[in-house]
Amino acid sequence: RPFISPINDNAFLSYRYKLLGTTFEDGKMLNKIEVIPKRKTDPCFQGIIYIQENTWRVHSADVYLTKESKINFIDTLFIKQLNAPVNDSIWMPTGLSMLFNFKLFGFVGDGYFNAVFSDYDMHPVFPKKFFKNEVAKIQEGSNKKDSAYWEQSRPVPLTYEERADYRKKDSIGKIKSSVRYKDSLDKVGNKFTFSDLIMGYSYNKTAKKFSLNTSGLLTSGIQYNTVEGVNASLKVDLTKRYENNRYHNLSAAMRYGFSNYLLGGTINWKYLHKPEKFESINIKAGTSALQFNGNDPINATINTSYTLFNNDNFMKLYKKTFASFNYRKELINGLIANFYTEYAERSSLRNTAFDLWVDNKEKVFTSNNPLNPLTDDSSFKINNSFIVELGLSIRFKQKYISRPNEKIIESNKFPIINLQYTKALPGLNTKADYDLAKISMDDDIKLGLVGTFSYRLKGGYFLS
C-alpha cells in the first residue's frame, strides 16, 4: 500500500495532530506539529512537521516509518526533509536524508542516503515531443566514472567510512572479477555430492558464462497415472550467456512410462538475440504424453494422490510427436509480434495401469477417452496437424527504462491487448482444418489503500 502523507486531503481520516510549540525564522512563525497515526497498522508516518503560519508551507519534516506501518524489509526508516524558497512564491526540497535499520536472517545493520537539490528551473522550456515513452535511460559505462567526475558532481563529500568502504569494495571487485577467482569457486561448487543426486546437479564455468543443470531424483518428478503407470522424467539444461545479455539455451527432457513402455523426450533450443527488442527464436521437437488441455490444468502430483488414494484418474493423455518454431520481436514500442508454427502427429493412448493403495469400492477408474469415460475404445484415430499462428501484443503509450542491452517495461494506465489468429492447414497429410481468432485483455489497476485489482478477459471464435 502507498503511505499516506500528513498533508493529504483526507489525512484527517488517518492522523491526529498535536501542536508542540512555535518558533520564528526570518520573522516568520513556524508551528511545530506532531503527527500521530489514529491506528497502528495504518500506512502512516510518525514524527514532527513544521508548518509556516498563514502561508501553510511545509518548512521541514522529521518523520519515520516502522514495521507496524507495514513497511517492507527494514525495521525503521527515518526521513528528514528541508524545504526552502526557490523564488518569491515557490518552495521546493533542498535537502533529504534517510536513515534505516534492518534485521535479516539474524544480521543487524543500518544505512543512510543523503541528497541535495539545487539549480531549480521553475519555468523550463521543452521542445515539441520532448517527453516520450522512454522515462529514463542509463548509458553504457555510467557506473564506471573516475574520481575527478565525482569530485565535480557530488554535492556532499564522502565520509571517511565511505571512502574506506569504496576502496575495499573496489579491491574485492577486482579479485572477484578475475578468471582465477571464478575458476576456484567453480572448482568447489562443481563437486558432485549425494544431495546433487537427490535435488539435481549444477555445473558452472562462471568466467565463460556457461552453466549446466540436471534434475535429481526428487526434482525429476516420479509420478503415477493410469495411462503410463509409474513414470519418471530427467531434464538437462545448458545455457551460454554473453556480455550484452544475449544467450543460447539448450534444454532436453526424457520421460518413460513403466506400464505402457512409452519412451518420450523433447529437445528445445532458444536464442535471445536482442534483449532490448525482446527478439528471440525458439525451436522445439520431440514426442511425449500430454494432457488434452494444452494448459495442463491437472497437476501431476495431485493426480497421483487422487489416483492412488481415491480411485480418481482425472488426467487424460494422448501421444504427440511434433516439431515447432517460434519467433518473437518488438516491432515498435508497445507492439510485440509473435509467429508460431507446428507440425504434429497425434495418437490416442489407453489405460495400462490399475494399481491403487486405498480401494474405494464405490468407484472404478474411468477410461482415457474423455468423450466416453465408460468404454476403453480409442478416443480418436492417428492424425496429423499443421498449424500457423500469428500474434500481436499491444500496449498503448508503453513507458519503459532503457539500460545497456536491456529494456524494462514500466507500469501503464493502459491494458495489454493480445490478438491471435491460428490457421490449421489441411492437405499436407494433415486432417486438422480450422480458423480461430482470439483476443484477450489484462491489466493490474492500483486502487491506492484498497490494493490492486487484476483482471483478464479472453474470448475466441472459430471462423471455420
JOCORFEN-V438528 format. One record per residue. RES is the residue in one letter. PSI is psi in radians with two decimals (none if undefined). OMEGA is omega in radians with two decimals (none if undefined). BURIAL is I if it has 24 or more other ideal C-beta (glycine too) atoms within 12 Angstrom, else O. Layout:
<<RES | PSI | OMEGA | BURIAL> <RES | PSI | OMEGA | BURIAL>>
//
This chain:
<<R | 2.56 | 3.02 | O> <P | 2.68 | 3.12 | O> <F | 2.54 | -3.04 | I> <I | 2.22 | 3.10 | I> <S | 2.51 | 3.08 | O> <P | -0.26 | 3.11 | I> <I | 0.35 | 3.04 | O> <N | 2.67 | -3.13 | O> <D | -0.61 | -3.11 | O> <N | 0.41 | -3.05 | O> <A | -0.48 | -3.11 | I> <F | -0.30 | 3.07 | O> <L | -0.35 | -3.02 | O> <S | -0.29 | -3.03 | I> <Y | 2.65 | 2.82 | I> <R | 2.62 | -3.08 | O> <Y | 2.46 | -3.13 | O> <K | 2.10 | 3.11 | O> <L | 2.05 | -3.11 | O> <L | -0.32 | -3.13 | O> <G | -3.09 | 3.14 | O> <T | 2.74 | 3.06 | O> <T | 2.96 | -3.10 | O> <F | 2.52 | 3.05 | O> <E | 2.15 | -3.08 | O> <D | 0.66 | 3.11 | O> <G | 0.06 | 3.14 | O> <K | 2.41 | 3.14 | O> <M | 2.34 | 3.07 | O> <L | 2.25 | 3.10 | I> <N | 2.16 | 3.09 | I> <K | 1.97 | -2.99 | I> <I | 2.25 | 3.05 | I> <E | 2.31 | 3.10 | I> <V | 2.25 | -3.01 | I> <I | 2.11 | 3.09 | O> <P | 2.42 | 3.11 | I> <K | -0.50 | 3.11 | O> <R | 2.42 | -3.04 | O> <K | -0.61 | -3.04 | O> <T | -0.03 | 3.10 | O> <D | 2.57 | 3.12 | I> <P | 1.26 | -3.03 | I> <C | 2.72 | 3.07 | I> <F | 2.77 | 2.97 | I> <Q | 2.59 | 3.10 | I> <G | -2.60 | -3.01 | I> <I | 2.40 | 2.92 | I> <I | 2.58 | 3.14 | I> <Y | 2.12 | -3.10 | I> <I | 2.27 | 3.11 | I> <Q | 2.30 | -3.11 | I> <E | 2.44 | 3.07 | O> <N | -0.74 | -3.14 | O> <T | -0.38 | 3.13 | O> <W | 0.41 | 3.08 | O> <R | 2.54 | 3.04 | I> <V | 1.91 | 3.13 | I> <H | -0.80 | -3.13 | I> <S | 2.94 | 3.14 | I> <A | 2.48 | 3.08 | I> <D | 1.57 | -2.98 | I> <V | 3.00 | 3.13 | I> <Y | 2.79 | 3.09 | I> <L | 2.56 | 3.10 | I> <T | 3.08 | 3.13 | I> <K | -0.45 | 3.07 | O> <E | -0.48 | 3.11 | O> <S | 0.05 | 3.13 | I> <K | 0.73 | 3.02 | O> <I | 2.53 | -3.04 | I> <N | 2.60 | 2.93 | O> <F | -0.97 | -3.03 | O> <I | 2.81 | 3.12 | I> <D | -0.85 | -3.08 | O> <T | 2.41 | 3.07 | I> <L | 2.05 | 3.10 | I> <F | 2.31 | -3.10 | I> <I | 2.20 | 3.05 | I> <K | 2.23 | -3.14 | I> <Q | 2.35 | 3.11 | I> <L | 2.23 | 3.10 | I> <N | 2.69 | -3.13 | I> <A | 2.74 | 3.13 | O> <P | 2.32 | 3.06 | O> <V | -0.24 | 2.94 | O> <N | -2.85 | -3.03 | O> <D | -0.41 | -3.00 | O> <S | -0.17 | -3.01 | O> <I | 2.30 | 3.02 | O> <W | 2.48 | 3.12 | I> <M | 2.79 | 3.09 | O> <P | 2.38 | 3.05 | I> <T | -0.36 | 3.12 | O> <G | 2.48 | 3.13 | O> <L | 2.29 | 3.05 | I> <S | 2.51 | 3.11 | I> <M | 2.31 | 3.09 | I> <L | 2.32 | -3.09 | O> <F | 2.63 | 3.03 | I> <N | 2.54 | 3.13 | O> <F | 2.73 | 3.02 | O> <K | 2.25 | -3.08 | O> <L | 2.09 | 3.11 | O> <F | 0.68 | 3.12 | O> <G | -0.12 | 3.12 | O> <F | 2.44 | 3.11 | O> <V | 2.35 | -3.13 | O> <G | 3.08 | 3.07 | O> <D | 2.94 | 3.12 | O> <G | 3.05 | -3.13 | O> <Y | 2.77 | 3.04 | O> <F | 2.40 | 3.03 | O> <N | 2.40 | 3.10 | O> <A | 2.45 | 3.08 | O> <V | 2.30 | -3.11 | O> <F | 2.36 | -3.14 | O> <S | 3.11 | 3.07 | O> <D | 0.79 | 3.10 | O> <Y | 2.41 | 3.00 | O> <D | 1.80 | -3.05 | O> <M | -0.14 | 3.13 | O> <H | 1.08 | -3.11 | O> <P | 2.63 | 3.09 | O> <V | 2.08 | -3.12 | O> <F | 2.47 | 3.06 | O> <P | 2.86 | 3.12 | O> <K | 2.49 | 3.13 | O> <K | 0.52 | 3.10 | O> <F | -0.75 | -3.12 | O> <F | 1.99 | -3.10 | O> <K | -3.00 | -3.11 | O> <N | -0.28 | 3.07 | I> <E | 1.90 | -3.03 | O> <V | -0.33 | 3.11 | O> <A | 2.62 | 3.12 | O> <K | 2.23 | 3.12 | O> <I | 2.07 | -3.04 | O> <Q | 2.75 | 3.04 | O> <E | 2.32 | 3.12 | O> <G | 0.18 | -3.10 | O> <S | -0.31 | 3.12 | O> <N | 0.32 | -3.12 | O> <K | 0.92 | 3.12 | O> <K | 2.56 | -3.14 | O> <D | 3.09 | -3.05 | O> <S | -0.56 | 3.13 | O> <A | -0.67 | 3.10 | O> <Y | -0.80 | -3.08 | O> <W | -0.59 | 3.09 | O> <E | -0.57 | 3.14 | O> <Q | -0.57 | -2.98 | O> <S | -0.44 | -3.01 | O> <R | 2.06 | -3.13 | O> <P | -0.50 | -3.14 | O> <V | 2.06 | -3.12 | O> <P | 2.67 | 3.11 | O> <L | 2.51 | 3.04 | O> <T | 2.95 | 3.12 | O> <Y | -0.74 | -3.13 | O> <E | -0.69 | 3.13 | O> <E | -0.75 | 3.13 | O> <R | -0.76 | 3.12 | O> <A | -0.69 | -3.12 | O> <D | -0.73 | 3.13 | O> <Y | -0.68 | 3.10 | O> <R | -0.73 | 3.13 | O> <K | -0.81 | -3.12 | O> <K | -0.61 | 3.12 | O> <D | -0.74 | 3.13 | O> <S | -0.77 | 3.13 | O> <I | -0.69 | 3.14 | O> <G | -0.69 | 3.13 | O> <K | -0.67 | 3.13 | O> <I | -0.81 | -3.08 | O> <K | -0.42 | 3.14 | O> <S | -0.09 | -3.13 | O> <S | 2.59 | 3.14 | O> <V | -0.65 | -3.11 | O> <R | -0.76 | -3.13 | O> <Y | -0.78 | -3.13 | O> <K | -0.73 | 3.14 | O> <D | -0.62 | 3.14 | O> <S | -0.66 | 3.08 | O> <L | -0.72 | 3.14 | O> <D | -0.63 | -3.12 | O> <K | -0.66 | 3.11 | O> <V | -0.83 | -3.06 | O> <G | -0.42 | -3.08 | O> <N | -0.05 | 3.11 | O> <K | 2.32 | -3.11 | O> <F | 2.28 | 3.12 | O> <T | 3.00 | -3.14 | O> <F | -0.64 | 3.12 | O> <S | -0.51 | 3.09 | O> <D | -0.57 | 3.10 | O> <L | -0.59 | -3.11 | O> <I | -0.85 | -3.00 | O> <M | -0.25 | -3.10 | O> <G | 2.67 | -3.04 | I> <Y | 2.47 | 3.09 | I> <S | 2.30 | 3.08 | I> <Y | 2.27 | -3.07 | O> <N | 2.44 | 2.89 | I> <K | 1.49 | -2.97 | O> <T | -0.72 | -3.10 | I> <A | -0.56 | 3.14 | O> <K | 0.09 | 3.11 | O> <K | 0.80 | 3.14 | O> <F | 2.43 | 3.11 | I> <S | 2.60 | 3.08 | I> <L | 2.30 | -3.14 | I> <N | 2.40 | 3.06 | I> <T | 2.70 | 3.08 | I> <S | 2.75 | 3.10 | I> <G | -3.07 | -3.12 | I> <L | -0.62 | -3.12 | O> <L | -0.67 | -3.08 | O> <T | -0.21 | 3.14 | O> <S | -0.60 | -3.14 | I> <G | 1.40 | 3.00 | I> <I | 1.98 | -3.03 | I> <Q | 3.06 | 3.10 | I> <Y | 2.36 | 2.97 | I> <N | 2.89 | -3.02 | I> <T | -0.20 | 3.11 | I> <V | -0.89 | -3.08 | I> <E | -0.23 | -2.98 | I> <G | -2.49 | 3.03 | I> <V | 2.25 | 3.12 | I> <N | 2.53 | -3.09 | I> <A | 2.59 | -3.12 | I> <S | 2.64 | 3.04 | I> <L | 2.29 | -3.09 | I> <K | 2.45 | 3.09 | I> <V | 2.39 | -3.07 | I> <D | 2.18 | 3.10 | I> <L | 2.37 | -3.13 | I> <T | 2.31 | 3.03 | I> <K | 2.06 | -3.11 | O> <R | 2.80 | -3.14 | O> <Y | 2.93 | -3.04 | O> <E | -0.58 | -3.07 | O> <N | 0.42 | 3.09 | O> <N | 0.05 | 3.01 | O> <R | 2.71 | 3.04 | I> <Y | 2.68 | 2.94 | I> <H | 2.41 | 3.08 | I> <N | 2.19 | 3.10 | I> <L | 2.08 | -3.13 | I> <S | 2.53 | 3.13 | I> <A | 2.59 | 3.13 | I> <A | 2.45 | 3.08 | I> <M | 2.50 | -3.13 | I> <R | 2.38 | -3.12 | I> <Y | 2.30 | 3.05 | I> <G | 2.10 | -3.03 | I> <F | -0.17 | 3.13 | O> <S | -0.75 | 3.12 | I> <N | 0.04 | 3.07 | I> <Y | 0.54 | -3.13 | O> <L | 2.03 | 3.07 | I> <L | 2.12 | -3.13 | O> <G | 2.89 | 3.11 | I> <G | 2.74 | 3.10 | I> <T | 2.65 | 3.04 | I> <I | 2.40 | -3.02 | I> <N | 2.27 | 3.08 | I> <W | 2.23 | 3.10 | I> <K | 2.37 | 3.11 | I> <Y | 1.97 | 3.04 | I> <L | 1.85 | -2.95 | I> <H | -0.86 | -3.14 | O> <K | 1.67 | -3.10 | O> <P | -0.60 | -3.11 | I> <E | -0.25 | 3.09 | I> <K | 0.11 | -3.09 | I> <F | 0.58 | -3.07 | I> <E | 2.13 | -3.11 | I> <S | 2.73 | 3.06 | I> <I | 2.40 | -3.11 | I> <N | 2.10 | 3.11 | I> <I | 2.29 | -3.05 | I> <K | 2.49 | 3.11 | I> <A | 2.74 | 3.09 | I> <G | -3.01 | 3.06 | I> <T | 2.42 | -3.04 | I> <S | 2.80 | 3.02 | I> <A | 2.11 | -3.04 | I> <L | 2.75 | 3.03 | I> <Q | 2.61 | 3.09 | I> <F | -0.67 | 3.08 | I> <N | 1.99 | -3.08 | O> <G | -0.22 | 3.10 | O> <N | 0.01 | -3.13 | O> <D | 1.05 | -3.05 | O> <P | -0.36 | -3.08 | O> <I | 2.06 | 3.11 | I> <N | 2.30 | -3.05 | O> <A | -0.65 | -3.14 | I> <T | -0.75 | 3.11 | O> <I | -0.70 | 3.11 | O> <N | -0.65 | 3.09 | I> <T | -0.80 | -3.13 | I> <S | -0.80 | -3.13 | O> <Y | -0.68 | -3.09 | I> <T | -0.81 | -3.07 | I> <L | -0.55 | -3.01 | I> <F | -0.29 | -3.02 | O> <N | 0.18 | 3.10 | O> <N | 0.52 | 3.12 | O> <D | 1.89 | 3.10 | I> <N | 1.36 | -3.04 | I> <F | -0.58 | -3.03 | I> <M | 2.21 | 3.10 | I> <K | 2.31 | -2.97 | I> <L | 2.71 | 2.97 | I> <Y | 2.87 | -3.12 | I> <K | 2.33 | -3.12 | I> <K | 2.18 | 3.02 | I> <T | 2.18 | -2.90 | I> <F | 2.89 | 2.94 | I> <A | 2.37 | -3.08 | I> <S | 2.76 | 3.12 | I> <F | 2.36 | -3.12 | I> <N | 2.30 | 3.09 | I> <Y | 2.32 | -3.08 | I> <R | 2.42 | -3.14 | I> <K | 2.52 | 3.00 | I> <E | 2.06 | -3.11 | I> <L | -0.94 | 3.01 | O> <I | 2.96 | -3.10 | O> <N | 2.18 | 3.12 | I> <G | 0.00 | -3.13 | I> <L | 1.85 | -3.13 | I> <I | 2.24 | 3.13 | I> <A | 2.55 | 3.14 | I> <N | 2.24 | 3.10 | I> <F | 2.27 | -3.11 | I> <Y | 2.38 | 3.06 | I> <T | 2.57 | -3.08 | I> <E | 2.39 | 2.99 | I> <Y | 2.26 | -3.02 | I> <A | 2.57 | 2.95 | I> <E | 2.27 | -3.12 | I> <R | 2.33 | 3.10 | I> <S | 2.62 | -3.06 | I> <S | 2.79 | 3.09 | I> <L | 2.76 | 3.13 | I> <R | 2.84 | 3.05 | I> <N | 2.36 | 3.09 | I> <T | -0.13 | -3.11 | I> <A | 2.39 | -3.10 | I> <F | 0.41 | -3.14 | O> <D | 2.61 | 3.02 | O> <L | 2.78 | -3.09 | I> <W | -0.55 | 3.09 | O> <V | 2.07 | -3.04 | O> <D | 1.98 | 3.04 | O> <N | 1.89 | -3.03 | O> <K | -0.33 | -3.10 | O> <E | -0.03 | -3.07 | O> <K | 2.63 | 2.95 | O> <V | 2.71 | 3.11 | O> <F | 2.45 | 3.02 | I> <T | 2.79 | 3.14 | I> <S | 3.05 | 3.12 | I> <N | 0.22 | 3.10 | I> <N | 1.85 | -3.09 | I> <P | -0.48 | -3.10 | I> <L | -0.42 | -3.13 | O> <N | 1.41 | -3.01 | O> <P | -0.14 | -3.08 | O> <L | -0.15 | 3.09 | O> <T | 2.73 | -3.09 | O> <D | 0.34 | 3.11 | O> <D | 2.73 | 3.07 | O> <S | 2.41 | -3.08 | O> <S | -0.39 | 3.09 | I> <F | 2.84 | 3.10 | O> <K | 2.79 | 3.09 | O> <I | 2.30 | 3.13 | O> <N | 2.78 | 3.13 | I> <N | 2.70 | 3.08 | I> <S | 2.56 | 3.05 | I> <F | 1.96 | -3.09 | I> <I | 2.59 | 3.04 | I> <V | 2.31 | -3.03 | I> <E | 2.26 | 3.09 | I> <L | 2.33 | -3.11 | I> <G | 2.58 | 3.05 | I> <L | 2.31 | 3.03 | I> <S | 2.15 | -2.99 | I> <I | 2.28 | 2.97 | I> <R | 1.97 | -3.07 | I> <F | 2.46 | 3.09 | O> <K | 0.81 | -3.11 | O> <Q | 2.19 | 3.11 | I> <K | 2.53 | -3.10 | O> <Y | 2.82 | 3.06 | I> <I | 2.29 | 3.12 | O> <S | 2.21 | 3.00 | I> <R | 2.82 | 3.09 | O> <P | 2.04 | 3.11 | O> <N | 0.56 | 3.13 | O> <E | 2.55 | 3.08 | O> <K | 2.17 | -3.09 | I> <I | 2.12 | -3.10 | O> <I | 2.31 | 3.12 | I> <E | 2.87 | 3.09 | O> <S | 2.70 | -3.00 | O> <N | 2.64 | 3.12 | O> <K | -0.15 | 3.14 | O> <F | 2.52 | 3.11 | O> <P | 2.92 | 3.03 | I> <I | 2.23 | 3.12 | I> <I | 2.22 | 3.13 | I> <N | 2.18 | 3.07 | I> <L | 2.40 | -3.10 | I> <Q | 2.35 | 3.08 | I> <Y | 2.21 | -3.12 | I> <T | 2.29 | 3.11 | I> <K | 2.13 | 3.01 | I> <A | 2.09 | -3.02 | I> <L | 2.08 | 3.09 | O> <P | 2.94 | 2.99 | O> <G | -0.38 | 3.13 | O> <L | 0.96 | -2.98 | O> <N | 0.54 | -3.09 | O> <T | 2.64 | -3.13 | O> <K | -0.54 | -3.08 | O> <A | 2.29 | -3.09 | I> <D | 1.76 | 3.12 | O> <Y | 2.82 | 3.01 | O> <D | 2.21 | -3.09 | O> <L | 2.21 | 3.07 | I> <A | 2.37 | -3.12 | O> <K | 2.62 | 3.06 | O> <I | 2.47 | 3.07 | O> <S | 2.74 | -3.14 | O> <M | 2.28 | 3.12 | O> <D | 2.71 | -3.08 | O> <D | 2.78 | 2.98 | O> <D | 2.10 | -3.10 | O> <I | 2.09 | 3.13 | O> <K | 2.24 | -3.10 | O> <L | 0.59 | 3.08 | O> <G | -2.24 | -3.08 | O> <L | -0.37 | -3.11 | O> <V | -0.58 | -3.12 | O> <G | -2.51 | -3.12 | O> <T | 2.35 | 3.09 | O> <F | 2.11 | 3.14 | O> <S | 2.47 | 3.10 | O> <Y | 2.75 | 2.99 | O> <R | 2.18 | 3.09 | O> <L | 2.36 | -3.06 | O> <K | 2.41 | 3.11 | O> <G | 2.83 | 3.14 | O> <G | 2.91 | -3.13 | O> <Y | 2.29 | 3.06 | O> <F | 1.93 | 3.13 | O> <L | -0.54 | 3.06 | O> <S | none | none | O>>
//
